[in-house]
Amino acid sequence: HARIERQLARRLNSAPKIARIDGVALPDEPFVFAEAVVTPDMRISFPNGHTDRVTAKQMGILREFARHVGTLLLKEKLVYAVWSADANTNSSSVHQYLHVLRKLYQAGGIDLNDFVTPESKAGWRIAEEVAGPSPSALKT
């Protein structure tokens, strides 16, 4: 009887689980970055109708870019947010992921360079977004 009560108490007091894939927390809601809608099921939709899938790391990069619109996102901050605090900030992995994201956006008819600009070894300047889809359009 005591074991059952402990199990019930654990379930009632447990914190909500955060969905993670490859160590990257997935967003609860869709978000927009560089005119594309990124959904929690790891899909990206572009205004020209092109839809594709993204990896967990690409999702993490896009989410950090979306969080830092209009600011300078330091490379260390991006690497720590996506790969973890133990990640090697001297690794070129982030540049390889960005190369693939640029190609993905290009297939969607968007030049990612208009939104993400490298800043002399410090990180990336994330441009202000133009008006994107309305929040009700994100739910579909």
GUNU-761095 format. One record per atom (N, C-alpha, C): residue number from 1; residue in three letters; atom name; x, y, z negated. Coordinates in steps of 0.1 Angstrom, whole numbers. Example, Ala and Ser with C-alpha at 12.3 -4.5 7.8 and 13.67 -1.06 7.14 Angstrom:
% residues 2
R,pos,code,site,X,Y,Z
R,1,ALA,N,132,-57,-78
R,1,ALA,CA,123,-45,-78
R,1,ALA,C,132,-33,-78
R,2,SER,N,128,-22,-71
R,2,SER,CA,137,-11,-71
R,2,SER,C,129,0,-79
% end
This chain:
% residues 140
R,pos,code,site,X,Y,Z
R,1,HIS,N,8,-12,0
R,1,HIS,CA,0,0,0
R,1,HIS,C,9,13,0
R,2,ALA,N,20,12,-8
R,2,ALA,CA,29,24,-9
R,2,ALA,C,36,26,5
R,3,ARG,N,39,16,12
R,3,ARG,CA,46,17,25
R,3,ARG,C,36,24,35
R,4,ILE,N,24,20,35
R,4,ILE,CA,14,26,44
R,4,ILE,C,12,41,41
R,5,GLU,N,11,44,28
R,5,GLU,CA,10,58,24
R,5,GLU,C,22,66,29
R,6,ARG,N,34,61,27
R,6,ARG,CA,46,68,32
R,6,ARG,C,46,70,47
R,7,GLN,N,42,60,54
R,7,GLN,CA,41,62,69
R,7,GLN,C,31,72,73
R,8,LEU,N,20,72,66
R,8,LEU,CA,9,82,69
R,8,LEU,C,14,96,66
R,9,ALA,N,21,98,54
R,9,ALA,CA,26,110,50
R,9,ALA,C,37,116,60
R,10,ARG,N,45,107,65
R,10,ARG,CA,56,110,74
R,10,ARG,C,50,116,87
R,11,ARG,N,39,109,92
R,11,ARG,CA,33,114,104
R,11,ARG,C,26,127,102
R,12,LEU,N,20,130,91
R,12,LEU,CA,13,142,88
R,12,LEU,C,23,154,87
R,13,ASN,N,35,151,81
R,13,ASN,CA,45,161,78
R,13,ASN,C,56,162,89
R,14,SER,N,55,154,99
R,14,SER,CA,66,154,109
R,14,SER,C,65,167,118
R,15,ALA,N,77,172,122
R,15,ALA,CA,77,183,131
R,15,ALA,C,74,178,145
R,16,PRO,N,68,187,153
R,16,PRO,CA,65,183,167
R,16,PRO,C,77,180,174
R,17,LYS,N,76,169,182
R,17,LYS,CA,88,165,190
R,17,LYS,C,90,174,202
R,18,ILE,N,102,177,205
R,18,ILE,CA,105,184,217
R,18,ILE,C,109,175,228
R,19,ALA,N,103,176,239
R,19,ALA,CA,106,167,250
R,19,ALA,C,120,171,256
R,20,ARG,N,129,161,256
R,20,ARG,CA,142,163,261
R,20,ARG,C,146,153,271
R,21,ILE,N,153,157,281
R,21,ILE,CA,159,148,291
R,21,ILE,C,173,152,293
R,22,ASP,N,182,143,292
R,22,ASP,CA,196,145,294
R,22,ASP,C,201,156,284
R,23,GLY,N,195,157,272
R,23,GLY,CA,199,166,262
R,23,GLY,C,193,180,264
R,24,VAL,N,186,182,275
R,24,VAL,CA,180,195,277
R,24,VAL,C,165,195,273
R,25,ALA,N,161,205,265
R,25,ALA,CA,147,206,261
R,25,ALA,C,139,211,273
R,26,LEU,N,128,204,276
R,26,LEU,CA,119,208,286
R,26,LEU,C,109,219,281
R,27,PRO,N,106,228,290
R,27,PRO,CA,97,239,285
R,27,PRO,C,83,233,284
R,28,ASP,N,75,239,275
R,28,ASP,CA,61,235,273
R,28,ASP,C,52,241,284
R,29,GLU,N,55,252,289
R,29,GLU,CA,47,259,299
R,29,GLU,C,55,262,312
R,30,PRO,N,49,263,323
R,30,PRO,CA,56,267,335
R,30,PRO,C,61,281,334
R,31,PHE,N,72,284,341
R,31,PHE,CA,78,297,341
R,31,PHE,C,82,301,355
R,32,VAL,N,84,313,357
R,32,VAL,CA,88,318,370
R,32,VAL,C,102,324,369
R,33,PHE,N,110,320,379
R,33,PHE,CA,123,326,381
R,33,PHE,C,126,328,396
R,34,ALA,N,130,339,400
R,34,ALA,CA,134,342,413
R,34,ALA,C,122,338,423
R,35,GLU,N,110,342,419
R,35,GLU,CA,98,340,427
R,35,GLU,C,94,325,429
R,36,ALA,N,100,316,422
R,36,ALA,CA,97,302,422
R,36,ALA,C,91,298,409
R,37,VAL,N,81,290,409
R,37,VAL,CA,74,285,397
R,37,VAL,C,80,271,393
R,38,VAL,N,86,270,381
R,38,VAL,CA,92,258,376
R,38,VAL,C,82,252,365
R,39,THR,N,79,240,367
R,39,THR,CA,69,234,358
R,39,THR,C,76,224,348
R,40,PRO,N,70,221,337
R,40,PRO,CA,76,211,327
R,40,PRO,C,78,197,333
R,41,ASP,N,71,194,344
R,41,ASP,CA,73,180,350
R,41,ASP,C,85,180,360
R,42,MET,N,93,191,359
R,42,MET,CA,106,192,366
R,42,MET,C,103,194,381
R,43,ARG,N,93,202,385
R,43,ARG,CA,91,205,399
R,43,ARG,C,92,220,400
R,44,ILE,N,97,224,412
R,44,ILE,CA,98,238,415
R,44,ILE,C,90,241,428
R,45,SER,N,82,251,428
R,45,SER,CA,74,255,439
R,45,SER,C,78,269,444
R,46,PHE,N,79,270,457
R,46,PHE,CA,83,283,463
R,46,PHE,C,71,290,470
R,47,PRO,N,72,303,472
R,47,PRO,CA,61,310,478
R,47,PRO,C,58,305,492
R,48,ASN,N,68,299,499
R,48,ASN,CA,66,295,513
R,48,ASN,C,59,281,513
R,49,GLY,N,56,275,501
R,49,GLY,CA,49,262,501
R,49,GLY,C,59,251,498
R,50,HIS,N,72,253,499
R,50,HIS,CA,81,242,497
R,50,HIS,C,81,238,482
R,51,THR,N,81,225,479
R,51,THR,CA,81,220,466
R,51,THR,C,92,210,465
R,52,ASP,N,99,210,454
R,52,ASP,CA,110,200,452
R,52,ASP,C,111,197,437
R,53,ARG,N,120,187,434
R,53,ARG,CA,122,183,420
R,53,ARG,C,136,189,416
R,54,VAL,N,137,192,403
R,54,VAL,CA,150,197,398
R,54,VAL,C,154,187,387
R,55,THR,N,167,187,384
R,55,THR,CA,173,178,374
R,55,THR,C,171,186,360
R,56,ALA,N,174,179,350
R,56,ALA,CA,173,185,336
R,56,ALA,C,182,196,335
R,57,LYS,N,195,195,340
R,57,LYS,CA,205,205,339
R,57,LYS,C,200,217,347
R,58,GLN,N,195,215,359
R,58,GLN,CA,190,226,367
R,58,GLN,C,179,233,360
R,59,MET,N,170,226,354
R,59,MET,CA,159,231,346
R,59,MET,C,164,240,335
R,60,GLY,N,174,235,328
R,60,GLY,CA,180,243,317
R,60,GLY,C,187,256,322
R,61,ILE,N,193,255,333
R,61,ILE,CA,200,267,339
R,61,ILE,C,189,277,343
R,62,LEU,N,179,273,350
R,62,LEU,CA,168,282,354
R,62,LEU,C,161,288,342
R,63,ARG,N,159,280,332
R,63,ARG,CA,152,286,320
R,63,ARG,C,161,296,313
R,64,GLU,N,174,294,313
R,64,GLU,CA,182,304,307
R,64,GLU,C,183,317,315
R,65,PHE,N,183,315,328
R,65,PHE,CA,183,327,337
R,65,PHE,C,170,335,335
R,66,ALA,N,159,327,334
R,66,ALA,CA,146,334,332
R,66,ALA,C,145,341,319
R,67,ARG,N,152,336,309
R,67,ARG,CA,152,342,295
R,67,ARG,C,161,355,295
R,68,HIS,N,170,356,305
R,68,HIS,CA,179,367,304
R,68,HIS,C,178,377,316
R,69,VAL,N,166,378,321
R,69,VAL,CA,163,387,333
R,69,VAL,C,167,401,329
R,70,GLY,N,174,408,338
R,70,GLY,CA,178,421,335
R,70,GLY,C,190,423,327
R,71,THR,N,197,412,323
R,71,THR,CA,209,413,315
R,71,THR,C,220,405,321
R,72,LEU,N,231,406,314
R,72,LEU,CA,243,398,317
R,72,LEU,C,243,386,309
R,73,LEU,N,243,374,315
R,73,LEU,CA,243,361,308
R,73,LEU,C,257,356,309
R,74,LEU,N,263,356,297
R,74,LEU,CA,277,351,296
R,74,LEU,C,278,336,299
R,75,LYS,N,289,332,305
R,75,LYS,CA,291,318,309
R,75,LYS,C,290,309,297
R,76,GLU,N,297,313,286
R,76,GLU,CA,297,305,274
R,76,GLU,C,283,303,269
R,77,LYS,N,275,313,269
R,77,LYS,CA,261,312,264
R,77,LYS,C,253,302,272
R,78,LEU,N,254,303,285
R,78,LEU,CA,247,294,294
R,78,LEU,C,252,279,292
R,79,VAL,N,265,277,292
R,79,VAL,CA,270,264,290
R,79,VAL,C,266,258,277
R,80,TYR,N,266,266,266
R,80,TYR,CA,262,261,253
R,80,TYR,C,247,258,253
R,81,ALA,N,239,266,259
R,81,ALA,CA,225,264,259
R,81,ALA,C,221,251,267
R,82,VAL,N,228,248,278
R,82,VAL,CA,224,237,287
R,82,VAL,C,231,225,283
R,83,TRP,N,244,225,280
R,83,TRP,CA,252,213,278
R,83,TRP,C,254,210,263
R,84,SER,N,254,220,255
R,84,SER,CA,255,218,240
R,84,SER,C,267,226,235
R,85,ALA,N,268,228,222
R,85,ALA,CA,278,236,216
R,85,ALA,C,292,230,217
R,86,ASP,N,292,217,220
R,86,ASP,CA,305,210,221
R,86,ASP,C,310,210,236
R,87,ALA,N,303,216,245
R,87,ALA,CA,307,216,259
R,87,ALA,C,320,223,262
R,88,ASN,N,327,219,272
R,88,ASN,CA,339,226,276
R,88,ASN,C,335,238,285
R,89,THR,N,337,250,280
R,89,THR,CA,334,262,288
R,89,THR,C,343,265,300
R,90,ASN,N,354,258,301
R,90,ASN,CA,363,259,312
R,90,ASN,C,359,250,323
R,91,SER,N,349,241,322
R,91,SER,CA,345,232,332
R,91,SER,C,339,239,344
R,92,SER,N,340,234,355
R,92,SER,CA,334,240,367
R,92,SER,C,320,234,370
R,93,SER,N,315,226,361
R,93,SER,CA,302,219,363
R,93,SER,C,291,229,366
R,94,VAL,N,291,240,358
R,94,VAL,CA,280,250,360
R,94,VAL,C,280,256,374
R,95,HIS,N,292,258,380
R,95,HIS,CA,293,263,393
R,95,HIS,C,288,253,404
R,96,GLN,N,290,240,401
R,96,GLN,CA,285,230,410
R,96,GLN,C,269,229,410
R,97,TYR,N,264,230,398
R,97,TYR,CA,249,231,396
R,97,TYR,C,243,243,403
R,98,LEU,N,250,255,402
R,98,LEU,CA,245,267,408
R,98,LEU,C,246,266,423
R,99,HIS,N,256,259,429
R,99,HIS,CA,257,257,443
R,99,HIS,C,245,249,448
R,100,VAL,N,241,239,441
R,100,VAL,CA,230,231,445
R,100,VAL,C,217,239,443
R,101,LEU,N,216,247,433
R,101,LEU,CA,204,255,431
R,101,LEU,C,203,265,442
R,102,ARG,N,214,271,447
R,102,ARG,CA,213,281,458
R,102,ARG,C,208,274,470
R,103,LYS,N,212,262,473
R,103,LYS,CA,207,254,485
R,103,LYS,C,192,251,483
R,104,LEU,N,188,248,471
R,104,LEU,CA,174,245,468
R,104,LEU,C,166,257,471
R,105,TYR,N,170,269,466
R,105,TYR,CA,163,281,468
R,105,TYR,C,163,285,483
R,106,GLN,N,174,282,489
R,106,GLN,CA,175,285,504
R,106,GLN,C,164,277,511
R,107,ALA,N,163,265,508
R,107,ALA,CA,152,256,514
R,107,ALA,C,138,262,512
R,108,GLY,N,137,269,500
R,108,GLY,CA,124,275,497
R,108,GLY,C,123,289,503
R,109,GLY,N,132,294,511
R,109,GLY,CA,131,307,517
R,109,GLY,C,135,318,508
R,110,ILE,N,143,316,498
R,110,ILE,CA,147,326,489
R,110,ILE,C,162,326,487
R,111,ASP,N,168,338,488
R,111,ASP,CA,183,339,486
R,111,ASP,C,185,341,471
R,112,LEU,N,190,331,464
R,112,LEU,CA,193,332,449
R,112,LEU,C,203,343,446
R,113,ASN,N,212,346,456
R,113,ASN,CA,221,357,453
R,113,ASN,C,215,370,451
R,114,ASP,N,202,372,455
R,114,ASP,CA,195,384,452
R,114,ASP,C,191,385,437
R,115,PHE,N,191,374,430
R,115,PHE,CA,187,374,416
R,115,PHE,C,198,370,406
R,116,VAL,N,208,363,411
R,116,VAL,CA,219,359,402
R,116,VAL,C,232,363,409
R,117,THR,N,239,373,402
R,117,THR,CA,252,378,408
R,117,THR,C,263,375,398
R,118,PRO,N,274,369,403
R,118,PRO,CA,286,366,394
R,118,PRO,C,292,379,389
R,119,GLU,N,296,379,377
R,119,GLU,CA,303,391,371
R,119,GLU,C,317,387,367
R,120,SER,N,327,390,375
R,120,SER,CA,341,388,372
R,120,SER,C,345,379,360
R,121,LYS,N,342,367,362
R,121,LYS,CA,346,356,352
R,121,LYS,C,339,357,339
R,122,ALA,N,330,366,337
R,122,ALA,CA,323,368,324
R,122,ALA,C,310,360,324
R,123,GLY,N,303,359,335
R,123,GLY,CA,290,352,336
R,123,GLY,C,283,357,348
R,124,TRP,N,270,359,347
R,124,TRP,CA,261,363,358
R,124,TRP,C,252,374,354
R,125,ARG,N,250,384,363
R,125,ARG,CA,240,394,360
R,125,ARG,C,227,389,367
R,126,ILE,N,217,389,358
R,126,ILE,CA,204,384,363
R,126,ILE,C,195,396,366
R,127,ALA,N,191,397,378
R,127,ALA,CA,183,408,383
R,127,ALA,C,169,409,377
R,128,GLU,N,164,421,377
R,128,GLU,CA,150,422,372
R,128,GLU,C,141,415,382
R,129,GLU,N,131,408,378
R,129,GLU,CA,122,401,386
R,129,GLU,C,112,411,393
R,130,VAL,N,108,408,405
R,130,VAL,CA,97,415,411
R,130,VAL,C,84,408,406
R,131,ALA,N,73,415,408
R,131,ALA,CA,60,409,403
R,131,ALA,C,58,395,408
R,132,GLY,N,57,385,400
R,132,GLY,CA,55,372,404
R,132,GLY,C,40,368,403
R,133,PRO,N,37,355,404
R,133,PRO,CA,24,350,403
R,133,PRO,C,18,353,389
R,134,SER,N,5,355,389
R,134,SER,CA,-2,357,377
R,134,SER,C,-2,345,368
R,135,PRO,N,-3,347,354
R,135,PRO,CA,-2,336,345
R,135,PRO,C,-13,325,348
R,136,SER,N,-24,329,354
R,136,SER,CA,-34,319,357
R,136,SER,C,-30,310,369
R,137,ALA,N,-22,316,378
R,137,ALA,CA,-16,308,389
R,137,ALA,C,-6,298,385
R,138,LEU,N,0,300,373
R,138,LEU,CA,10,291,368
R,138,LEU,C,3,278,363
R,139,LYS,N,-9,279,358
R,139,LYS,CA,-15,267,352
R,139,LYS,C,-20,257,362
R,140,THR,N,-20,260,375
R,140,THR,CA,-25,251,385
R,140,THR,C,-14,242,390
% end
